[in-house]
Amino acid sequence: MAHALDAARFLLSETDPGKLGPSLAEVAFVGRSNSGKSTMINALCRRELARASRTPGRTRTINVYEAAPLRRIVDLPGYGFASGPAESREGWGAMIEGYLSGSRTLAAIFVLVDAKLGPTRLDLEMLDWLQAEGLPWRVVATKTDQVQPSRAAVRRREVARAVGVAPEALAWVSSRDGAGVGELRNEVARLIGVAGGKN
């Protein structure tokens, strides 16, 4: 049995949040440039939709994927990208904030944090900003396969404490070995209002 997200397709790329058009529901993925956003979206949709690169910061536009008519998954540019013209970097920050604060159908913002490295200053600043704006967010610890299994429970508690949530509220996910992907896939499907299906 197929999962609803298996039907997701690329819809558009845009730098102006005002040109994305209407939607009924959407979720967004944000994180540092090497947090694995594109890889995570591919794992959730079980297809090579988002271009995953070895070079951090390749996502420089708002990339929109549609799982059903007007029900979307949005991949935002990674913050903290260190190269390229300064004015472009500033523009990416304005683009991210403009989208997040301007969307009226945003059901959740998934903030991806490297499980091994933990949240950086930029991650914590993003969470503080989301909190101040009253936006719905959830932290996803990625690359959990890089944490030694014997340390996984302790590390999950450490990362959860650092971002200010309970350990059980922290999604613990690995795109590489599939841990936690099924649960997150179902959560995304529920949030954007499409039927789930087999993990």
PyMOL commands that set and color helices and strands:
alter all, ss='L'
color gray80, all
select helices_A, chain A and resi 4-7+17-19+37-45+86-102+121-133+144-146+149-163+167-169+181-192
alter helices_A, ss='H'
color red, helices_A
select strands_A, chain A and resi 9-14+25-31+62-68+71-75+106-114+137-142+171-172
alter strands_A, ss='S'
color yellow, strands_A
deselect
rebuild
show_as cartoon
